[in-house]
Amino acid sequence: MDDREFETRQIHAGYEPNEHGALVPPISPSVTFGYESPTEMVGEYRYARMSEPTREVVDGLIADLEGGAHGRAFASGMAAINALYTAVLSAGDHVVAGQNLYAESHTLLTRVFSTFGVDVTFADTTDLDAVADAIRPETALVYFETPTNPLLSVSDIAGVVEVAAVEGGEDAETDGPVVAVDNTFASPYLQRPLALGVDVVVESLTKYVSGHSDVVAGATVTNDPDLDEALAFVQYNQGATPSPFDCFLVARGAKTLAPRMRTHCENARAIAERLDEHPAVECVYYPGLDSHPNHDVAAEQMRDFGGMVSLELDATLEETSAVLSETEVFALAESLGGVESLIEQPAPMTHQDLTADELAAAGLSESLVRLSVGTEHVDDLIADLESAIETVLG
């Protein structure tokens, strides 16, 4: 189905109408499946933690949308990331990770895998020389987000892949480390990292792909059958599988990904341009602005610039918190990628697990605000933000 346009594939990929002609994939809640005899199964399924029909729809769907051969749905985005780390890393290995990572991706490396003898170097992946300098002979994984959470830095994906292959293969017997990209902020509609050479994509299906803030799920996609087999082993043994009901919601939400993303992007661009001129706003982070340091890279490898906007207010932590409490259309809540607009303050909210030093190293100030721009009318969104800022900061 890869020769068809994205808008067609998002609706039809991963599922063919069943024997009853059902156009919507049915939910198959069965945990276990029957045998004809102790050595012969009735069908292809044995036990739902291994595989089951509803999950296979999402496996095929996300593989198609990301342009990969092997898709695998997980119980959450973090479950997918944990499976990647577990499948790739062993004691004594080294990871080069992006300087700005989702807080739990960061702490999973520094507070969990570090106890198993895995070392990590955080590098600015927008700087290819910094990536090259960070890679060692024992580097097994290069892992980064683009755009990043929450500063929306954009890395040259193909450039990082090339550096990893050259530097990683220089002193090692292999071709270099596994290169993985978290594609959550872009979604497969805006960006396809596998086409740019990465080994595996991880995605929080909770966010843009499902799009309605009603399901938690994640995914990995790769073209490497051995890597997919390793991910499958971890998934089965750790039990990191989504329920059939969750898979149904992901598949349903994905059918409208393209039109939703177009509205997210249009609204976000208008808000970023408006806030960039606001006297109470010190800085706006949005790849669609010409002033963004990675604007040209984003324009080259993304279809559009996304629905996430971050900004720094000319305010204290307390004043910033007060602004967030004044919004009415923007809901004060964590997560992102749903049709409703969300606003949050990373330091005390999504990134609260980071120490003060870790926040500083990641460049996350107390006055930083992250917007997940939804699909409401843009005039209402702008009026809501400006009213909240005016109420608190004058």
DRENDO-1510 file (C-alpha; in Angstrom, 1 decimal, always signed):
<recs>
REC; n; res; u; v; w
REC; 1; MET; +0.0; +0.0; +0.0 .
REC; 2; ASP; +3.1; +2.2; +0.2 .
REC; 3; ASP; +2.5; +3.6; -3.3 .
REC; 4; ARG; -0.7; +5.3; -2.1 .
REC; 5; GLU; -0.9; +8.7; -0.5 .
REC; 6; PHE; -0.7; +9.0; +3.3 .
REC; 7; GLU; -4.3; +10.1; +3.6 .
REC; 8; THR; -5.4; +6.8; +2.0 .
REC; 9; ARG; -3.0; +4.6; +3.9 .
REC; 10; GLN; -3.9; +6.0; +7.3 .
REC; 11; ILE; -7.5; +4.7; +6.7 .
REC; 12; HIS; -6.8; +1.3; +5.1 .
REC; 13; ALA; -3.3; +0.1; +6.2 .
REC; 14; GLY; -3.1; -2.9; +8.5 .
REC; 15; TYR; -6.5; -4.3; +7.9 .
REC; 16; GLU; -8.6; -6.0; +5.2 .
REC; 17; PRO; -12.3; -6.5; +5.7 .
REC; 18; ASN; -12.9; -9.8; +7.4 .
REC; 19; GLU; -15.1; -12.7; +6.3 .
REC; 20; HIS; -18.2; -10.7; +7.4 .
REC; 21; GLY; -17.1; -7.7; +5.4 .
REC; 22; ALA; -16.6; -5.6; +8.5 .
REC; 23; LEU; -14.9; -2.3; +7.4 .
REC; 24; VAL; -13.8; -1.5; +11.0 .
REC; 25; PRO; -11.3; -3.9; +12.7 .
REC; 26; PRO; -13.2; -5.9; +15.3 .
REC; 27; ILE; -12.0; -6.0; +18.9 .
REC; 28; SER; -10.8; -9.4; +19.9 .
REC; 29; PRO; -10.6; -9.5; +23.7 .
REC; 30; SER; -9.7; -13.2; +24.0 .
REC; 31; VAL; -6.6; -13.9; +26.2 .
REC; 32; THR; -6.1; -17.4; +25.1 .
REC; 33; PHE; -6.8; -19.4; +21.9 .
REC; 34; GLY; -7.7; -23.0; +21.5 .
REC; 35; TYR; -5.7; -26.1; +20.4 .
REC; 36; GLU; -6.9; -29.0; +18.2 .
REC; 37; SER; -4.4; -31.2; +20.2 .
REC; 38; PRO; -1.5; -30.4; +22.5 .
REC; 39; THR; +0.8; -30.0; +19.5 .
REC; 40; GLU; -1.6; -28.3; +17.0 .
REC; 41; MET; -3.3; -24.9; +17.4 .
REC; 42; VAL; -6.7; -24.1; +15.9 .
REC; 43; GLY; -5.3; -21.0; +14.2 .
REC; 44; GLU; -2.2; -18.8; +14.3 .
REC; 45; TYR; -2.8; -17.4; +17.8 .
REC; 46; ARG; -1.8; -19.0; +21.1 .
REC; 47; TYR; -1.8; -16.4; +23.9 .
REC; 48; ALA; -2.5; -12.6; +23.7 .
REC; 49; ARG; +0.7; -11.5; +25.2 .
REC; 50; MET; +2.5; -13.1; +22.3 .
REC; 51; SER; +0.2; -11.8; +19.6 .
REC; 52; GLU; -3.5; -11.2; +19.0 .
REC; 53; PRO; -5.6; -9.9; +16.1 .
REC; 54; THR; -6.5; -6.4; +17.2 .
REC; 55; ARG; -2.9; -5.6; +18.0 .
REC; 56; GLU; -1.7; -6.9; +14.7 .
REC; 57; VAL; -3.9; -4.3; +13.0 .
REC; 58; VAL; -1.9; -1.5; +14.8 .
REC; 59; ASP; +1.4; -3.3; +14.1 .
REC; 60; GLY; +0.7; -3.2; +10.4 .
REC; 61; LEU; -0.8; +0.3; +10.5 .
REC; 62; ILE; +2.1; +2.0; +12.2 .
REC; 63; ALA; +4.7; +0.1; +10.1 .
REC; 64; ASP; +3.0; +1.4; +7.0 .
REC; 65; LEU; +2.7; +5.0; +8.2 .
REC; 66; GLU; +6.3; +5.1; +9.3 .
REC; 67; GLY; +7.5; +3.4; +6.1 .
REC; 68; GLY; +8.9; +0.4; +7.8 .
REC; 69; ALA; +8.8; -3.4; +7.5 .
REC; 70; HIS; +8.1; -4.3; +11.1 .
REC; 71; GLY; +5.8; -2.4; +13.5 .
REC; 72; ARG; +5.2; -3.4; +17.1 .
REC; 73; ALA; +2.6; -1.8; +19.4 .
REC; 74; PHE; +3.4; -1.4; +23.1 .
REC; 75; ALA; +1.4; -0.6; +26.2 .
REC; 76; SER; +2.9; +3.0; +26.2 .
REC; 77; GLY; +5.5; +5.1; +24.6 .
REC; 78; MET; +7.8; +4.5; +27.6 .
REC; 79; ALA; +7.3; +0.7; +27.2 .
REC; 80; ALA; +8.5; +1.0; +23.6 .
REC; 81; ILE; +11.5; +3.0; +24.7 .
REC; 82; ASN; +12.3; +0.6; +27.5 .
REC; 83; ALA; +12.1; -2.3; +25.1 .
REC; 84; LEU; +14.5; -0.5; +22.7 .
REC; 85; TYR; +17.0; +0.1; +25.5 .
REC; 86; THR; +16.7; -3.5; +26.8 .
REC; 87; ALA; +16.9; -5.1; +23.3 .
REC; 88; VAL; +20.0; -3.1; +22.3 .
REC; 89; LEU; +22.0; -2.5; +25.5 .
REC; 90; SER; +24.2; -4.7; +27.7 .
REC; 91; ALA; +26.5; -4.0; +30.7 .
REC; 92; GLY; +29.5; -2.0; +29.6 .
REC; 93; ASP; +27.7; -0.4; +26.6 .
REC; 94; HIS; +27.6; +3.3; +26.0 .
REC; 95; VAL; +24.7; +5.5; +24.8 .
REC; 96; VAL; +24.9; +8.8; +23.1 .
REC; 97; ALA; +21.6; +10.5; +23.9 .
REC; 98; GLY; +20.1; +13.8; +22.9 .
REC; 99; GLN; +20.7; +16.7; +25.3 .
REC; 100; ASN; +17.0; +17.4; +25.4 .
REC; 101; LEU; +15.0; +14.2; +26.1 .
REC; 102; TYR; +11.6; +13.6; +27.5 .
REC; 103; ALA; +12.2; +13.4; +31.3 .
REC; 104; GLU; +11.4; +9.7; +31.7 .
REC; 105; SER; +13.5; +8.8; +28.6 .
REC; 106; HIS; +16.4; +10.6; +30.4 .
REC; 107; THR; +15.8; +9.1; +33.9 .
REC; 108; LEU; +15.4; +5.6; +32.4 .
REC; 109; LEU; +19.0; +5.9; +31.2 .
REC; 110; THR; +20.5; +7.7; +34.2 .
REC; 111; ARG; +18.7; +6.0; +37.1 .
REC; 112; VAL; +17.8; +2.5; +35.8 .
REC; 113; PHE; +20.1; +1.4; +33.0 .
REC; 114; SER; +23.1; +3.1; +34.7 .
REC; 115; THR; +22.6; +0.6; +37.6 .
REC; 116; PHE; +23.1; -2.2; +35.0 .
REC; 117; GLY; +26.5; -0.9; +33.9 .
REC; 118; VAL; +25.3; +1.3; +30.9 .
REC; 119; ASP; +27.0; +4.6; +30.5 .
REC; 120; VAL; +25.4; +7.6; +28.8 .
REC; 121; THR; +26.7; +10.8; +27.3 .
REC; 122; PHE; +24.2; +13.6; +26.5 .
REC; 123; ALA; +25.1; +15.5; +23.4 .
REC; 124; ASP; +23.6; +18.3; +21.4 .
REC; 125; THR; +22.5; +16.3; +18.4 .
REC; 126; THR; +21.9; +19.4; +16.3 .
REC; 127; ASP; +25.7; +19.7; +16.3 .
REC; 128; LEU; +27.2; +16.8; +14.3 .
REC; 129; ASP; +30.7; +17.5; +15.6 .
REC; 130; ALA; +29.3; +17.1; +19.1 .
REC; 131; VAL; +27.8; +13.7; +18.2 .
REC; 132; ALA; +31.0; +12.6; +16.6 .
REC; 133; ASP; +33.0; +13.6; +19.7 .
REC; 134; ALA; +30.6; +11.7; +22.0 .
REC; 135; ILE; +30.7; +8.4; +20.2 .
REC; 136; ARG; +33.1; +5.7; +21.6 .
REC; 137; PRO; +34.1; +2.2; +20.4 .
REC; 138; GLU; +31.6; +0.8; +23.0 .
REC; 139; THR; +28.7; +3.1; +21.9 .
REC; 140; ALA; +25.8; +0.7; +21.2 .
REC; 141; LEU; +23.0; +3.3; +20.7 .
REC; 142; VAL; +22.5; +6.8; +19.5 .
REC; 143; TYR; +19.1; +7.9; +20.7 .
REC; 144; PHE; +17.5; +11.3; +20.2 .
REC; 145; GLU; +14.2; +13.2; +19.6 .
REC; 146; THR; +13.6; +15.6; +16.8 .
REC; 147; PRO; +11.9; +17.9; +17.4 .
REC; 148; THR; +12.8; +17.7; +21.0 .
REC; 149; ASN; +10.7; +17.9; +24.1 .
REC; 150; PRO; +10.2; +20.7; +25.1 .
REC; 151; LEU; +12.7; +23.0; +23.4 .
REC; 152; LEU; +11.8; +21.9; +19.8 .
REC; 153; SER; +15.3; +21.6; +18.6 .
REC; 154; VAL; +15.6; +19.9; +15.3 .
REC; 155; SER; +18.5; +17.5; +14.4 .
REC; 156; ASP; +19.7; +16.6; +10.9 .
REC; 157; ILE; +18.6; +12.9; +11.0 .
REC; 158; ALA; +20.5; +11.8; +8.0 .
REC; 159; GLY; +23.6; +13.6; +9.2 .
REC; 160; VAL; +23.5; +11.9; +12.6 .
REC; 161; VAL; +23.1; +8.5; +10.9 .
REC; 162; GLU; +26.2; +9.2; +8.7 .
REC; 163; VAL; +28.2; +10.3; +11.7 .
REC; 164; ALA; +27.2; +7.3; +13.7 .
REC; 165; ALA; +28.2; +5.0; +10.9 .
REC; 166; VAL; +31.6; +6.6; +10.4 .
REC; 167; GLU; +32.6; +7.2; +14.0 .
REC; 168; GLY; +31.0; +4.0; +15.4 .
REC; 169; GLY; +32.5; +1.8; +12.8 .
REC; 170; GLU; +36.0; +3.3; +13.0 .
REC; 171; ASP; +37.2; +1.2; +15.9 .
REC; 172; ALA; +34.5; -1.4; +16.2 .
REC; 173; GLU; +33.9; -4.6; +14.4 .
REC; 174; THR; +30.3; -3.7; +13.6 .
REC; 175; ASP; +28.9; -1.1; +11.3 .
REC; 176; GLY; +28.3; +1.3; +14.2 .
REC; 177; PRO; +25.7; +1.8; +16.9 .
REC; 178; VAL; +22.0; +1.4; +16.5 .
REC; 179; VAL; +20.5; +4.9; +15.7 .
REC; 180; ALA; +17.0; +5.5; +17.0 .
REC; 181; VAL; +14.7; +8.5; +16.8 .
REC; 182; ASP; +11.7; +9.4; +18.9 .
REC; 183; ASN; +9.3; +10.7; +16.3 .
REC; 184; THR; +6.4; +11.6; +18.7 .
REC; 185; PHE; +6.5; +15.4; +18.2 .
REC; 186; ALA; +6.4; +15.1; +14.4 .
REC; 187; SER; +4.2; +12.1; +13.9 .
REC; 188; PRO; +4.7; +9.9; +10.8 .
REC; 189; TYR; +2.6; +12.4; +8.8 .
REC; 190; LEU; +5.3; +15.1; +9.1 .
REC; 191; GLN; +8.5; +13.0; +9.3 .
REC; 192; ARG; +9.7; +9.5; +8.4 .
REC; 193; PRO; +13.1; +8.9; +10.0 .
REC; 194; LEU; +13.5; +5.4; +8.6 .
REC; 195; ALA; +13.6; +7.0; +5.1 .
REC; 196; LEU; +16.5; +9.1; +6.4 .
REC; 197; GLY; +18.5; +6.0; +7.5 .
REC; 198; VAL; +17.7; +5.4; +11.2 .
REC; 199; ASP; +17.5; +1.8; +12.4 .
REC; 200; VAL; +14.4; +2.1; +14.5 .
REC; 201; VAL; +11.7; +4.7; +15.3 .
REC; 202; VAL; +9.9; +4.9; +18.6 .
REC; 203; GLU; +6.6; +6.7; +18.8 .
REC; 204; SER; +4.1; +7.5; +21.6 .
REC; 205; LEU; +0.8; +6.5; +19.9 .
REC; 206; THR; -0.8; +8.2; +22.9 .
REC; 207; LYS; -0.1; +11.5; +21.2 .
REC; 208; TYR; -0.8; +12.6; +17.6 .
REC; 209; VAL; -1.4; +9.1; +16.1 .
REC; 210; SER; -4.4; +8.4; +18.3 .
REC; 211; GLY; -5.1; +12.1; +18.7 .
REC; 212; HIS; -8.0; +12.2; +21.2 .
REC; 213; SER; -6.3; +11.8; +24.7 .
REC; 214; ASP; -8.2; +8.6; +25.4 .
REC; 215; VAL; -5.6; +5.9; +25.1 .
REC; 216; VAL; -2.0; +5.2; +26.2 .
REC; 217; ALA; +0.1; +3.2; +23.7 .
REC; 218; GLY; +3.5; +3.2; +22.0 .
REC; 219; ALA; +5.3; +1.6; +19.1 .
REC; 220; THR; +8.6; +0.7; +17.5 .
REC; 221; VAL; +9.1; +0.4; +13.8 .
REC; 222; THR; +12.2; -1.0; +12.0 .
REC; 223; ASN; +13.4; -2.5; +8.8 .
REC; 224; ASP; +15.8; -4.8; +10.6 .
REC; 225; PRO; +14.2; -8.2; +11.2 .
REC; 226; ASP; +16.8; -9.2; +13.8 .
REC; 227; LEU; +16.2; -6.0; +15.8 .
REC; 228; ASP; +12.4; -6.5; +15.6 .
REC; 229; GLU; +12.8; -10.1; +16.9 .
REC; 230; ALA; +14.8; -8.7; +19.8 .
REC; 231; LEU; +12.1; -6.2; +20.5 .
REC; 232; ALA; +9.5; -8.9; +20.3 .
REC; 233; PHE; +11.3; -11.0; +22.8 .
REC; 234; VAL; +11.5; -8.1; +25.3 .
REC; 235; GLN; +7.9; -7.2; +24.7 .
REC; 236; TYR; +6.6; -10.8; +25.3 .
REC; 237; ASN; +8.8; -11.4; +28.4 .
REC; 238; GLN; +8.1; -8.0; +30.0 .
REC; 239; GLY; +4.5; -8.0; +29.2 .
REC; 240; ALA; +4.5; -4.6; +27.6 .
REC; 241; THR; +1.5; -5.1; +25.4 .
REC; 242; PRO; -1.5; -2.9; +24.8 .
REC; 243; SER; -5.0; -4.3; +25.3 .
REC; 244; PRO; -7.3; -5.0; +22.3 .
REC; 245; PHE; -9.5; -2.1; +23.4 .
REC; 246; ASP; -6.5; +0.3; +23.4 .
REC; 247; CYS; -5.5; -0.9; +19.9 .
REC; 248; PHE; -9.0; -0.3; +18.6 .
REC; 249; LEU; -8.8; +3.3; +19.8 .
REC; 250; VAL; -5.3; +3.8; +18.2 .
REC; 251; ALA; -6.5; +2.5; +14.9 .
REC; 252; ARG; -9.6; +4.6; +15.0 .
REC; 253; GLY; -7.8; +7.8; +15.8 .
REC; 254; ALA; -5.1; +7.2; +13.2 .
REC; 255; LYS; -7.7; +7.5; +10.4 .
REC; 256; THR; -7.8; +11.3; +10.8 .
REC; 257; LEU; -4.1; +11.9; +11.5 .
REC; 258; ALA; -3.4; +13.9; +8.3 .
REC; 259; PRO; -6.3; +16.5; +8.5 .
REC; 260; ARG; -5.7; +16.9; +12.3 .
REC; 261; MET; -2.0; +17.5; +11.7 .
REC; 262; ARG; -2.6; +20.1; +9.1 .
REC; 263; THR; -4.8; +22.0; +11.5 .
REC; 264; HIS; -2.4; +21.6; +14.4 .
REC; 265; CYS; +0.4; +23.0; +12.2 .
REC; 266; GLU; -1.6; +25.9; +10.9 .
REC; 267; ASN; -2.7; +26.9; +14.4 .
REC; 268; ALA; +0.7; +26.5; +15.9 .
REC; 269; ARG; +2.4; +28.6; +13.3 .
REC; 270; ALA; -0.1; +31.5; +13.8 .
REC; 271; ILE; +0.3; +31.3; +17.6 .
REC; 272; ALA; +4.1; +31.2; +17.4 .
REC; 273; GLU; +4.2; +34.3; +15.1 .
REC; 274; ARG; +1.9; +36.2; +17.4 .
REC; 275; LEU; +3.7; +35.3; +20.6 .
REC; 276; ASP; +7.1; +36.1; +18.9 .
REC; 277; GLU; +6.0; +39.8; +18.9 .
REC; 278; HIS; +4.5; +39.9; +22.4 .
REC; 279; PRO; +6.4; +42.2; +24.8 .
REC; 280; ALA; +6.0; +39.7; +27.7 .
REC; 281; VAL; +7.5; +36.8; +25.8 .
REC; 282; GLU; +11.3; +36.6; +25.8 .
REC; 283; CYS; +11.7; +33.7; +23.3 .
REC; 284; VAL; +9.5; +31.5; +21.2 .
REC; 285; TYR; +10.7; +28.0; +20.2 .
REC; 286; TYR; +9.0; +26.9; +17.0 .
REC; 287; PRO; +10.8; +25.3; +14.0 .
REC; 288; GLY; +8.5; +27.1; +11.6 .
REC; 289; LEU; +9.9; +30.6; +12.5 .
REC; 290; ASP; +12.7; +31.8; +10.3 .
REC; 291; SER; +14.5; +32.8; +13.5 .
REC; 292; HIS; +14.6; +29.2; +14.7 .
REC; 293; PRO; +18.3; +28.0; +14.5 .
REC; 294; ASN; +17.2; +24.7; +12.9 .
REC; 295; HIS; +14.5; +26.1; +10.6 .
REC; 296; ASP; +16.3; +25.1; +7.4 .
REC; 297; VAL; +16.9; +21.5; +8.6 .
REC; 298; ALA; +13.2; +21.2; +9.7 .
REC; 299; ALA; +12.1; +22.5; +6.3 .
REC; 300; GLU; +14.2; +19.9; +4.6 .
REC; 301; GLN; +13.2; +16.8; +6.5 .
REC; 302; MET; +9.6; +17.6; +7.7 .
REC; 303; ARG; +6.4; +18.1; +5.7 .
REC; 304; ASP; +5.4; +20.9; +8.1 .
REC; 305; PHE; +6.6; +22.2; +11.4 .
REC; 306; GLY; +4.3; +20.6; +13.9 .
REC; 307; GLY; +1.7; +21.5; +16.6 .
REC; 308; MET; +4.0; +22.1; +19.5 .
REC; 309; VAL; +5.2; +25.6; +20.6 .
REC; 310; SER; +7.3; +26.5; +23.6 .
REC; 311; LEU; +8.0; +30.0; +24.9 .
REC; 312; GLU; +9.8; +31.7; +27.8 .
REC; 313; LEU; +8.0; +34.4; +29.6 .
REC; 314; ASP; +9.6; +37.5; +31.1 .
REC; 315; ALA; +8.4; +36.2; +34.5 .
REC; 316; THR; +9.3; +34.3; +37.6 .
REC; 317; LEU; +8.3; +30.7; +38.2 .
REC; 318; GLU; +5.4; +31.8; +40.3 .
REC; 319; GLU; +4.2; +34.4; +37.7 .
REC; 320; THR; +4.5; +31.8; +35.0 .
REC; 321; SER; +2.4; +29.4; +37.0 .
REC; 322; ALA; -0.2; +32.1; +37.5 .
REC; 323; VAL; -0.4; +32.7; +33.8 .
REC; 324; LEU; -1.1; +29.0; +33.1 .
REC; 325; SER; -3.8; +29.0; +35.7 .
REC; 326; GLU; -5.6; +31.8; +33.9 .
REC; 327; THR; -6.2; +30.1; +30.6 .
REC; 328; GLU; -9.6; +28.8; +29.8 .
REC; 329; VAL; -9.4; +27.2; +26.3 .
REC; 330; PHE; -6.0; +25.8; +26.9 .
REC; 331; ALA; -6.3; +23.1; +29.6 .
REC; 332; LEU; -3.6; +23.1; +32.2 .
REC; 333; ALA; -2.5; +19.5; +31.8 .
REC; 334; GLU; +0.4; +17.3; +30.8 .
REC; 335; SER; +0.6; +15.2; +27.6 .
REC; 336; LEU; +0.2; +16.5; +24.0 .
REC; 337; GLY; -1.1; +15.7; +20.6 .
REC; 338; GLY; -4.8; +15.6; +21.2 .
REC; 339; VAL; -7.5; +17.7; +19.5 .
REC; 340; GLU; -7.8; +19.9; +22.6 .
REC; 341; SER; -5.1; +22.5; +23.4 .
REC; 342; LEU; -2.9; +21.9; +26.5 .
REC; 343; ILE; -0.6; +24.2; +28.3 .
REC; 344; GLU; +2.1; +23.2; +30.9 .
REC; 345; GLN; +5.2; +24.4; +32.7 .
REC; 346; PRO; +7.9; +21.7; +32.2 .
REC; 347; ALA; +10.0; +22.5; +35.3 .
REC; 348; PRO; +7.4; +21.7; +38.0 .
REC; 349; MET; +5.3; +19.4; +35.7 .
REC; 350; THR; +6.5; +17.1; +33.0 .
REC; 351; HIS; +10.2; +17.4; +33.9 .
REC; 352; GLN; +9.8; +17.5; +37.7 .
REC; 353; ASP; +11.8; +14.3; +38.0 .
REC; 354; LEU; +15.0; +16.1; +36.8 .
REC; 355; THR; +17.3; +17.7; +39.4 .
REC; 356; ALA; +18.0; +21.4; +39.3 .
REC; 357; ASP; +21.4; +20.7; +37.7 .
REC; 358; GLU; +19.7; +18.4; +35.1 .
REC; 359; LEU; +17.2; +21.0; +34.2 .
REC; 360; ALA; +19.9; +23.6; +33.8 .
REC; 361; ALA; +22.0; +21.2; +31.6 .
REC; 362; ALA; +19.0; +20.7; +29.4 .
REC; 363; GLY; +18.3; +24.4; +29.2 .
REC; 364; LEU; +14.9; +24.3; +30.8 .
REC; 365; SER; +14.2; +27.5; +32.7 .
REC; 366; GLU; +11.5; +28.1; +35.3 .
REC; 367; SER; +9.6; +30.4; +33.0 .
REC; 368; LEU; +9.4; +27.9; +30.1 .
REC; 369; VAL; +5.9; +27.1; +28.9 .
REC; 370; ARG; +5.0; +24.3; +26.5 .
REC; 371; LEU; +1.9; +24.5; +24.3 .
REC; 372; SER; +0.3; +21.5; +22.6 .
REC; 373; VAL; -1.8; +23.5; +20.1 .
REC; 374; GLY; -5.1; +21.7; +19.3 .
REC; 375; THR; -7.6; +22.0; +16.6 .
REC; 376; GLU; -9.9; +24.7; +18.1 .
REC; 377; HIS; -10.3; +28.0; +16.2 .
REC; 378; VAL; -7.0; +29.8; +16.2 .
REC; 379; ASP; -8.6; +33.2; +17.1 .
REC; 380; ASP; -9.9; +31.7; +20.4 .
REC; 381; LEU; -6.6; +30.2; +21.2 .
REC; 382; ILE; -4.7; +33.4; +20.7 .
REC; 383; ALA; -7.2; +35.4; +22.6 .
REC; 384; ASP; -7.0; +32.9; +25.5 .
REC; 385; LEU; -3.2; +33.2; +25.7 .
REC; 386; GLU; -3.1; +36.9; +25.4 .
REC; 387; SER; -5.8; +37.3; +28.1 .
REC; 388; ALA; -4.0; +35.1; +30.5 .
REC; 389; ILE; -0.7; +36.9; +30.0 .
REC; 390; GLU; -2.3; +40.3; +30.3 .
REC; 391; THR; -4.1; +39.3; +33.5 .
REC; 392; VAL; -0.9; +38.3; +35.3 .
REC; 393; LEU; +1.9; +40.3; +33.7 .
REC; 394; GLY; +0.0; +43.4; +32.6 .
</recs>
